[in-house]
Amino acid sequence: MTTPLVDLSVHHAPKGLSDRTAWGFVKALRFFADTFFAKRYGHRAIVLETVAAVPGMVGATLNHLKALRRMKDDNGWIRTLMDEAENERMHLMTFIEISHPTLFERFVVIAVQWVFYLFFFGLYLISPKTAHRVVGYFEEEAVVSYTHYLAEIDEGRSPNVAAPEIAKRYWNLPADATLRDVVLVVRADEAHHRDVNHGFANELCGAAPIAIAPCPEHVELQPNWKAAA
């Protein structure tokens, strides 16, 4: 497969209090992640992908309920957000195979997930536009982090181990795929989520639409009833 190119220069300049609040919150998260994990990018990915998988499911749930209340179509938002949540979860399943989390990191995952879920759920109820902007900025930082991870691999500071089987199946990677190939497709996924969420935020405030980075091809996970049909 060919991994889509990622535009590393993309950044939504904050406009107004909502955007500045979202940007400041994400930069604070970045500071804590840099302080706690330093250059242990595999372990950083495990914790951050756990958090990254939350917004899509929260957004899908609340948009589903809104569509039911209003008896109106969701214009594809629900499926898009659920696919984002599933994609981020597959990132986590992949990096667990590469960097096995310690007991302390598992505790951090549980604590951070609950705190962030409750925070993001409340934020989405109050301001969906700000919530999507937070995710957009979060994904901007994820693109930066995975770019740094690639540099660590290319410069020999992180071993370029074989790609886990789960990653090969999900992204249809070749049999000899390595960690570098995995990081490339994960970074392209994050660039896609970045643009989708900034686009949703723009749509909610009436701003101009933006170009969406392509998402790498991956297996669409099917529910059990389809497999049994």
C-alpha positions as CSV (number, residue, x, y, z in Angstrom):
1,M,0.0,0.0,0.0
2,T,1.0,3.6,-0.5
3,T,0.8,5.8,2.6
4,P,-0.8,9.2,1.9
5,L,1.6,12.2,2.2
6,V,1.0,14.3,5.3
7,D,1.2,18.1,5.3
8,L,3.1,18.9,8.4
9,S,2.5,22.6,8.1
10,V,-1.3,22.5,8.7
11,H,-2.3,24.5,11.8
12,H,-5.6,26.2,12.5
13,A,-4.8,29.6,13.9
14,P,-7.0,30.2,16.9
15,K,-9.8,32.7,16.3
16,G,-11.8,33.9,19.3
17,L,-12.0,32.8,22.9
18,S,-13.3,29.3,22.1
19,D,-10.3,28.5,19.8
20,R,-7.8,30.0,22.2
21,T,-9.2,28.0,25.1
22,A,-9.0,24.8,23.1
23,W,-5.5,25.6,21.9
24,G,-4.3,26.4,25.5
25,F,-5.9,23.2,26.9
26,V,-4.1,21.0,24.3
27,K,-0.8,22.8,24.8
28,A,-1.1,22.1,28.5
29,L,-1.7,18.4,27.8
30,R,1.3,18.4,25.5
31,F,3.5,19.9,28.3
32,F,2.5,17.1,30.7
33,A,3.0,14.4,28.1
34,D,6.4,15.7,27.2
35,T,7.4,15.9,30.9
36,F,6.1,12.5,31.8
37,F,7.1,10.5,28.8
38,A,10.1,12.5,27.4
39,K,11.1,10.4,24.3
40,R,9.5,7.1,25.2
41,Y,7.2,7.5,22.2
42,G,5.8,3.9,22.3
43,H,4.6,4.3,25.9
44,R,3.4,7.8,25.1
45,A,1.3,6.4,22.3
46,I,-0.4,3.9,24.5
47,V,-1.7,6.5,27.0
48,L,-2.5,9.2,24.4
49,E,-4.3,6.8,22.1
50,T,-6.5,5.7,25.0
51,V,-7.5,9.4,25.4
52,A,-7.7,9.9,21.6
53,A,-10.3,7.1,21.3
54,V,-12.7,8.9,23.6
55,P,-13.9,12.0,21.6
56,G,-15.2,10.1,18.6
57,M,-17.4,7.9,20.7
58,V,-18.7,10.8,22.8
59,G,-19.4,12.8,19.7
60,A,-21.1,9.9,18.0
61,T,-23.3,9.2,21.0
62,L,-24.4,12.8,21.5
63,N,-25.0,13.3,17.8
64,H,-27.0,10.0,17.7
65,L,-29.2,11.3,20.5
66,K,-29.6,14.7,18.9
67,A,-30.7,13.1,15.6
68,L,-33.3,11.0,17.4
69,R,-34.6,14.1,19.3
70,R,-34.8,16.2,16.2
71,M,-35.9,13.3,13.9
72,K,-33.4,14.6,11.3
73,D,-30.5,12.9,9.5
74,D,-27.0,13.3,11.0
75,N,-25.4,14.0,7.6
76,G,-22.8,11.3,8.2
77,W,-21.3,12.7,11.4
78,I,-22.2,9.6,13.5
79,R,-20.5,7.1,11.3
80,T,-17.5,9.3,10.8
81,L,-17.0,9.8,14.5
82,M,-17.5,6.1,15.3
83,D,-14.9,5.2,12.6
84,E,-12.5,7.7,14.2
85,A,-13.0,6.1,17.7
86,E,-12.4,2.6,16.2
87,N,-9.3,3.8,14.3
88,E,-7.8,5.3,17.4
89,R,-8.5,2.1,19.3
90,M,-6.7,0.1,16.7
91,H,-3.7,2.4,17.2
92,L,-3.8,1.5,20.9
93,M,-4.0,-2.3,20.1
94,T,-1.0,-1.9,17.8
95,F,1.2,0.0,20.2
96,I,0.4,-2.4,23.1
97,E,2.2,-5.1,21.0
98,I,5.2,-2.8,20.6
99,S,5.6,-1.2,24.0
100,H,4.1,-3.2,26.8
101,P,2.6,-0.8,29.4
102,T,3.8,-1.0,33.0
103,L,1.3,-1.5,35.8
104,F,1.7,2.2,36.6
105,E,0.9,3.2,33.0
106,R,-2.2,1.0,33.1
107,F,-3.3,2.9,36.2
108,V,-2.7,6.2,34.4
109,V,-4.7,5.0,31.4
110,I,-7.7,4.1,33.6
111,A,-7.5,7.4,35.6
112,V,-7.0,9.6,32.6
113,Q,-9.7,7.9,30.6
114,W,-12.4,8.5,33.2
115,V,-11.4,12.1,33.8
116,F,-11.1,13.0,30.2
117,Y,-14.4,11.2,29.3
118,L,-16.3,13.2,31.8
119,F,-14.6,16.4,30.8
120,F,-15.1,15.9,27.1
121,F,-18.8,14.8,27.5
122,G,-19.5,18.0,29.5
123,L,-17.6,20.1,27.0
124,Y,-19.5,18.6,24.0
125,L,-22.8,19.3,25.7
126,I,-21.8,23.0,26.3
127,S,-20.0,23.7,23.0
128,P,-19.6,21.0,20.3
129,K,-17.6,23.5,18.3
130,T,-15.0,23.9,21.0
131,A,-14.9,20.1,21.6
132,H,-14.1,19.4,17.9
133,R,-11.5,22.2,17.9
134,V,-9.9,20.5,21.0
135,V,-9.7,17.3,19.0
136,G,-8.3,19.1,15.9
137,Y,-5.5,20.6,18.0
138,F,-4.9,17.3,19.8
139,E,-4.4,15.6,16.4
140,E,-2.1,18.4,15.3
141,E,0.1,17.6,18.2
142,A,-0.2,13.9,17.5
143,V,1.1,14.5,14.0
144,V,4.1,16.3,15.5
145,S,4.7,13.5,18.0
146,Y,4.7,10.8,15.4
147,T,7.0,12.9,13.2
148,H,9.4,13.0,16.2
149,Y,8.9,9.2,16.6
150,L,9.9,8.7,12.9
151,A,13.1,10.7,13.5
152,E,13.9,8.6,16.5
153,I,13.6,5.5,14.4
154,D,15.4,6.9,11.4
155,E,18.3,8.1,13.5
156,G,18.7,4.7,15.3
157,R,17.6,5.8,18.8
158,S,14.4,3.6,18.6
159,P,14.7,0.1,17.2
160,N,12.8,-0.4,13.9
161,V,11.2,-3.7,15.0
162,A,8.8,-5.8,12.9
163,A,5.2,-4.5,12.7
164,P,2.7,-6.4,14.8
165,E,0.4,-8.8,13.0
166,I,-2.6,-6.8,14.1
167,A,-1.2,-3.7,12.3
168,K,-0.4,-5.8,9.1
169,R,-4.0,-7.0,9.0
170,Y,-5.7,-3.7,9.8
171,W,-3.7,-1.5,7.3
172,N,-3.0,-4.4,4.9
173,L,0.8,-3.9,5.3
174,P,3.3,-6.2,3.6
175,A,4.7,-9.2,5.4
176,D,8.0,-7.5,6.0
177,A,6.5,-4.2,7.4
178,T,8.3,-2.6,10.2
179,L,7.5,-0.1,13.0
180,R,8.4,2.7,10.7
181,D,5.6,1.7,8.3
182,V,3.2,1.6,11.2
183,V,4.1,5.0,12.4
184,L,3.7,6.4,8.9
185,V,0.1,5.1,8.6
186,V,-0.8,6.1,12.1
187,R,0.5,9.6,11.4
188,A,-1.6,9.8,8.2
189,D,-4.6,8.7,10.2
190,E,-4.1,11.5,12.7
191,A,-3.7,14.0,10.0
192,H,-7.1,12.9,8.6
193,H,-8.7,13.2,12.0
194,R,-7.1,16.6,12.5
195,D,-8.8,18.0,9.4
196,V,-12.1,16.2,9.9
197,N,-12.5,17.7,13.4
198,H,-11.3,21.2,12.4
199,G,-13.8,20.9,9.5
200,F,-16.6,20.0,11.9
201,A,-15.8,22.9,14.1
202,N,-15.8,25.3,11.1
203,E,-19.2,23.9,10.0
204,L,-20.6,24.5,13.4
205,C,-19.5,28.1,13.5
206,G,-20.3,28.9,9.8
207,A,-16.6,29.2,8.7
208,A,-15.3,28.0,5.4
209,P,-14.7,24.3,4.8
210,I,-11.2,23.0,4.7
211,A,-9.4,20.3,2.7
212,I,-9.3,16.9,4.4
213,A,-6.2,14.8,4.3
214,P,-6.7,11.3,2.9
215,C,-7.0,8.4,5.3
216,P,-4.9,5.3,4.7
217,E,-6.8,2.3,3.5
218,H,-7.7,0.0,6.4
219,V,-9.9,-3.0,7.1
220,E,-13.4,-2.1,8.1
221,L,-14.2,-4.1,11.2
222,Q,-17.5,-5.8,10.9
223,P,-20.0,-6.6,13.6
224,N,-20.6,-10.3,14.6
225,W,-24.0,-10.4,13.0
226,K,-22.5,-9.6,9.5
227,A,-19.9,-12.4,9.9
228,A,-22.6,-14.8,10.8
229,A,-25.0,-13.8,8.0
